[in-house]
Amino acid sequence: MAKEYYEVLGVGKNASPEEIKAAYRKLAKQYHPDMEKEEKKKKEAEEKFKEISEAYAVLSDKEKKAKYDQFGAQTFRERVNEEEIFRGFDTRDVFNEFDGSQLREIMDFFFRNPFIRRGSVAKVKYIIPIDLEDVAKGTAISLRYKTFEPSAFGFLIEKEQGVEVKIPAGIREGQVLRLARAGSKTTFGSEDLYLEIRTKLHPRFTREGNDIYLEQILTKDDLKKGEFKVKTLENKTREVKIPKNFKEGRKLRLKGEGLPDMKTKEKGNLYVSLRII
């Protein structure tokens, strides 16, 4: 059975808007969850706080209150969903008489509670895989992603957004890019969007910081010539001399053929590990 909103707030059906507001303000202060230390009492207070907020959302609005008085508690809750109940609900003027610490505690609760606040569930974070070649030269990607937007007090609608993201050359493995105000919408504005960059596995090269590694197989012809050809990440062909008395597995360094540093632009090295067929 639906709760009677007048009873929840402890006011009569002929209560004035000022009396309804005063009753809600008093109960909100009394039952605010962060004012309870014990976990069990905190949960009970949270439920009560949600209950009185729903009652006030209806009784503080003339049109909603008129429908509620017309239909009664049970029929009203059958005809009106929670999205409609909390649409346009604003508590800023309710708590203007609270001191600073009390107001912060109450608004913190509204902001972080996904049922009772007009906000998003969490920060939006995506892992973005990019090719090693794109790390070397930089790139731009078109990203489609999902965010949450409040349609009413406590209801979150999933929406698809689009943005073009510039990936700078030399971006580090696991680096997180922040796109200001591109995430979910909240009462206090839009959250930031976070993108974690990951390098895709490459068929030839592996990455360690700004250096890259390659395993090169030498043929008999290579050994006769005393040199071999290798293609770099930028698809350039380099001729490399085979050291005398070299041992299999030895790494040769090709200076400046690695990845650029994102800040200094100085390039790392390409290390070629030699094997013989």
C-alpha positions as CSV (number, residue, x, y, z in Angstrom):
1,M,0.0,0.0,0.0
2,A,1.3,3.5,-0.9
3,K,2.5,5.7,1.9
4,E,0.3,8.7,2.7
5,Y,2.5,11.8,2.0
6,Y,0.9,14.0,4.5
7,E,1.5,11.4,7.2
8,V,5.1,11.0,6.0
9,L,5.8,14.7,6.6
10,G,3.6,14.9,9.7
11,V,1.3,17.7,8.4
12,G,-2.4,18.0,7.8
13,K,-4.1,18.1,4.4
14,N,-4.7,21.8,4.8
15,A,-1.1,22.6,5.6
16,S,0.3,25.7,3.8
17,P,3.3,25.6,1.5
18,E,5.4,27.2,4.2
19,E,4.3,24.5,6.8
20,I,5.1,21.7,4.3
21,K,8.5,23.2,3.6
22,A,9.3,23.6,7.3
23,A,8.3,20.0,8.0
24,Y,10.5,18.7,5.2
25,R,13.4,20.8,6.3
26,K,13.1,19.5,9.9
27,L,12.8,15.9,8.9
28,A,15.7,16.2,6.3
29,K,18.0,17.4,9.1
30,Q,16.8,14.7,11.4
31,Y,17.1,11.7,9.0
32,H,20.0,12.7,6.9
33,P,22.1,9.5,6.7
34,D,25.5,11.1,7.2
35,M,24.4,12.2,10.6
36,E,24.1,8.6,11.7
37,K,27.3,6.7,12.7
38,E,26.0,3.2,13.0
39,E,25.6,1.4,9.6
40,K,22.2,-0.1,10.4
41,K,20.8,3.2,11.5
42,K,22.4,4.9,8.5
43,K,20.5,2.6,6.1
44,E,17.2,3.2,7.9
45,A,17.8,6.9,7.8
46,E,18.6,6.7,4.1
47,E,15.3,5.0,3.4
48,K,13.4,7.6,5.5
49,F,15.2,10.4,3.8
50,K,14.2,9.1,0.3
51,E,10.6,8.7,1.6
52,I,10.3,12.3,2.9
53,S,11.9,13.7,-0.3
54,E,9.3,11.9,-2.4
55,A,6.5,13.3,-0.2
56,Y,7.9,16.8,-0.4
57,A,8.4,16.6,-4.2
58,V,4.7,16.0,-4.6
59,L,3.2,18.2,-1.9
60,S,5.4,21.2,-2.7
61,D,4.2,21.3,-6.3
62,K,0.7,22.7,-6.9
63,E,-0.2,20.5,-9.9
64,K,1.2,17.3,-8.4
65,K,-0.5,18.0,-5.1
66,A,-3.8,18.6,-6.8
67,K,-3.6,15.3,-8.5
68,Y,-2.6,13.6,-5.3
69,D,-5.5,15.1,-3.4
70,Q,-7.9,14.1,-6.2
71,F,-6.8,10.5,-6.6
72,G,-5.5,9.6,-3.2
73,A,-2.2,7.9,-2.3
74,Q,-2.8,4.5,-3.9
75,T,-4.3,5.6,-7.2
76,F,-1.8,8.5,-7.5
77,R,1.2,6.1,-7.3
78,E,-0.4,3.9,-9.9
79,R,-0.9,6.7,-12.3
80,V,2.2,8.8,-11.7
81,N,5.7,7.3,-12.0
82,E,8.8,8.4,-10.1
83,E,10.1,10.3,-13.1
84,E,7.0,12.6,-13.0
85,I,7.1,12.9,-9.2
86,F,10.6,14.3,-9.2
87,R,10.5,16.3,-12.4
88,G,11.4,19.9,-11.6
89,F,12.1,19.2,-8.0
90,D,14.6,21.7,-6.5
91,T,15.8,21.7,-2.9
92,R,18.1,24.7,-3.0
93,D,15.7,27.1,-1.2
94,V,14.7,24.4,1.3
95,F,18.0,24.3,3.1
96,N,19.0,28.0,2.9
97,E,18.6,28.3,6.7
98,F,21.1,25.5,7.5
99,D,24.6,26.3,8.5
100,G,27.5,25.6,6.1
101,S,28.5,22.1,7.4
102,Q,24.9,20.8,7.6
103,L,24.2,22.1,4.1
104,R,27.4,20.4,2.7
105,E,26.5,17.1,4.3
106,I,23.0,17.2,2.8
107,M,24.0,18.3,-0.6
108,D,26.8,15.7,-0.6
109,F,24.2,13.0,-0.1
110,F,22.0,14.3,-2.9
111,F,25.0,14.4,-5.2
112,R,26.3,10.9,-4.7
113,N,23.1,8.9,-4.2
114,P,21.8,7.7,-7.6
115,F,18.2,7.3,-6.4
116,I,17.8,10.7,-4.8
117,R,19.9,13.0,-6.9
118,R,19.9,14.4,-10.3
119,G,23.2,13.1,-11.4
120,S,25.1,10.2,-13.0
121,V,26.0,6.9,-11.5
122,A,29.8,7.1,-12.0
123,K,32.5,8.8,-14.1
124,V,32.6,7.6,-17.6
125,K,35.9,5.9,-18.5
126,Y,36.8,4.0,-21.6
127,I,39.8,2.0,-22.7
128,I,40.9,3.0,-26.2
129,P,43.1,0.6,-28.1
130,I,45.3,2.2,-30.8
131,D,47.9,0.9,-33.3
132,L,51.6,1.2,-32.6
133,E,51.9,3.2,-35.8
134,D,49.4,5.7,-34.5
135,V,51.5,6.1,-31.3
136,A,54.5,6.9,-33.5
137,K,52.8,9.7,-35.5
138,G,49.7,10.6,-33.5
139,T,46.1,10.3,-34.7
140,A,42.5,11.4,-34.3
141,I,39.7,9.0,-33.5
142,S,35.9,9.4,-33.7
143,L,34.5,7.9,-30.5
144,R,30.9,7.0,-29.8
145,Y,30.2,6.4,-26.1
146,K,27.3,6.2,-23.6
147,T,26.6,8.6,-20.8
148,F,23.8,9.1,-18.3
149,E,21.6,12.1,-18.1
150,P,18.9,12.8,-15.5
151,S,15.4,13.0,-16.9
152,A,14.0,13.6,-13.4
153,F,15.0,13.4,-9.8
154,G,16.5,10.0,-9.4
155,F,16.1,8.7,-12.9
156,L,19.0,8.3,-15.3
157,I,18.6,8.0,-19.1
158,E,21.4,6.4,-21.1
159,K,22.4,8.5,-24.0
160,E,24.9,8.0,-26.9
161,Q,27.4,10.8,-27.5
162,G,30.1,11.4,-30.1
163,V,33.4,13.2,-29.9
164,E,36.6,13.4,-31.9
165,V,39.7,12.7,-29.8
166,K,43.2,13.8,-30.8
167,I,45.8,11.3,-29.7
168,P,49.3,12.9,-29.5
169,A,52.3,11.2,-30.9
170,G,54.3,9.3,-28.2
171,I,51.4,8.9,-25.8
172,R,52.4,6.5,-23.0
173,E,50.9,3.1,-22.4
174,G,48.0,3.3,-20.0
175,Q,47.9,7.1,-20.1
176,V,44.5,8.7,-19.3
177,L,43.2,11.6,-21.3
178,R,40.6,13.8,-19.7
179,L,37.9,15.5,-21.8
180,A,36.4,18.2,-19.7
181,R,32.6,18.2,-19.3
182,A,32.2,15.5,-22.0
183,G,30.7,12.9,-19.6
184,S,27.4,12.4,-17.8
185,K,25.3,15.3,-16.7
186,T,24.7,16.1,-13.1
187,T,23.0,18.8,-11.0
188,F,26.3,20.7,-10.9
189,G,27.2,20.4,-14.6
190,S,28.7,17.7,-16.8
191,E,31.3,15.3,-15.6
192,D,34.6,14.8,-17.3
193,L,35.2,11.9,-19.7
194,Y,38.3,9.7,-19.1
195,L,40.0,7.7,-21.8
196,E,42.7,5.2,-21.0
197,I,45.1,4.5,-23.9
198,R,46.3,1.0,-24.6
199,T,48.6,-0.1,-27.4
200,K,47.4,-2.9,-29.6
201,L,49.6,-6.0,-30.0
202,H,51.7,-5.6,-33.1
203,P,52.7,-8.5,-35.4
204,R,56.3,-7.5,-35.5
205,F,57.2,-5.0,-32.8
206,T,56.8,-4.9,-29.0
207,R,56.9,-1.7,-27.0
208,E,58.8,-0.8,-23.8
209,G,58.4,2.9,-23.1
210,N,59.6,4.8,-26.1
211,D,61.8,1.9,-27.3
212,I,60.5,-0.8,-29.6
213,Y,61.9,-4.4,-30.1
214,L,62.0,-6.6,-33.2
215,E,63.2,-10.2,-33.8
216,Q,65.1,-10.5,-37.1
217,I,65.8,-13.9,-38.7
218,L,69.0,-14.0,-40.7
219,T,69.5,-16.2,-43.8
220,K,72.7,-17.7,-45.2
221,D,72.6,-15.0,-47.9
222,D,72.5,-12.3,-45.1
223,L,75.5,-13.9,-43.4
224,K,77.5,-14.0,-46.7
225,K,76.7,-10.4,-47.4
226,G,77.5,-9.4,-43.9
227,E,74.4,-7.3,-43.7
228,F,70.6,-7.5,-43.6
229,K,67.7,-5.2,-44.4
230,V,65.1,-4.3,-41.8
231,K,61.9,-2.3,-42.1
232,T,61.3,0.1,-39.3
233,L,58.0,1.0,-37.7
234,E,57.7,4.0,-40.1
235,N,58.1,1.5,-43.0
236,K,61.6,2.7,-43.9
237,T,64.2,0.2,-45.1
238,R,67.5,0.2,-43.2
239,E,70.6,-1.7,-44.1
240,V,72.3,-3.0,-41.0
241,K,75.8,-4.6,-40.8
242,I,76.2,-7.9,-39.0
243,P,78.9,-7.6,-36.4
244,K,81.8,-10.1,-36.6
245,N,81.6,-13.0,-34.3
246,F,78.1,-12.1,-33.3
247,K,76.1,-14.4,-31.1
248,E,72.5,-15.4,-31.7
249,G,70.1,-13.4,-29.6
250,R,72.4,-10.3,-29.6
251,K,70.5,-7.0,-29.8
252,L,71.5,-4.4,-32.2
253,R,70.4,-0.8,-31.6
254,L,69.1,1.5,-34.3
255,K,69.1,4.9,-32.7
256,G,66.1,7.1,-33.2
257,E,63.9,4.5,-34.8
258,G,61.6,4.1,-31.8
259,L,58.7,6.2,-30.5
260,P,58.8,9.9,-29.9
261,D,58.6,11.3,-26.4
262,M,55.3,13.1,-26.0
263,K,56.9,16.2,-24.4
264,T,60.5,16.4,-25.8
265,K,59.7,14.8,-29.2
266,E,63.0,12.9,-28.9
267,K,62.7,9.4,-30.3
268,G,63.6,6.2,-28.6
269,N,65.5,3.3,-30.2
270,L,64.7,0.2,-32.2
271,Y,66.4,-2.9,-30.8
272,V,66.8,-5.8,-33.2
273,S,67.3,-9.3,-31.8
274,L,69.1,-11.6,-34.3
275,R,68.3,-15.2,-35.0
276,I,69.7,-17.6,-37.6
277,I,67.9,-20.1,-39.8
